[in-house]
């Protein structure tokens, strides 16, 4: 059962990182479509996208630390 949680955590980390990278790419390229998650949603700010990336990195680090024990 623990392996299922590890896989789910890994999926969450990759998903959150993908959202953060997509939004940051939208800000760097100046594309409004990549700055928001939905069609009618407000654009996500750069610091929020960086926070998502940081959260994904922390989750991935926790996964690696737990696996090495």
N, C-alpha and C positions, 0 to 999 in steps of 0.2 A: 504494500500500500504506500510505502514511503516513496517508492520510485514514481508512482503516479503524481504525488505532490511535487516532486522534483521536476517532472516533465511539465506540469501545469505552471510552476513558477518560471521555468525557462521560457515557456510560451508567453507568459505575461511580460517578462523582461524584454523579449524580442518585439512584442507588439507595442509596448510603451516606447521603446527606443525607435521603432519605425515611425510612430506618430511624431515624436520629437524631431527626428531627422527630416521628415517630410515638411513639417512646419518651418523649420530653420531653412530648408531649401527654398521654400516659398518666399521667405523674407529676403534671402540673399539674391534670388532671381527676380524679385519684385512681382511675383505671380499671386494675385489675390485668391485664386482658386485653391492654392496649396496652404494658405495661411489659416484656413478655417476647416473644421471637420465636416460640417454640413453645408448645404447650399445656402440656407438663410441664416446661418450662424454667424456670430461675431468672430472677427479674426482673433486667433490666439496670439498673445504677446510673446516676444522673444524670450523673456525671462521665464515664462511658463514652459516653453519648449525646452529650454536649458534645464529646468527643474525636472521635467519628464526624463530627459537623458540621464541626469544625475540619479534619479530614482531607479532607472533601469540598470545603471552600472552598479549601484549598491545592491540591488536584488541579485544580479549575476555574481557579484563578489560573495554574497552570503551563500549562494548555491555552491560555489567553489570551495568555500571554507568548510561547509558542512560535509561535502563529499570527501574532503581530504582527511577527515577524522575517522 
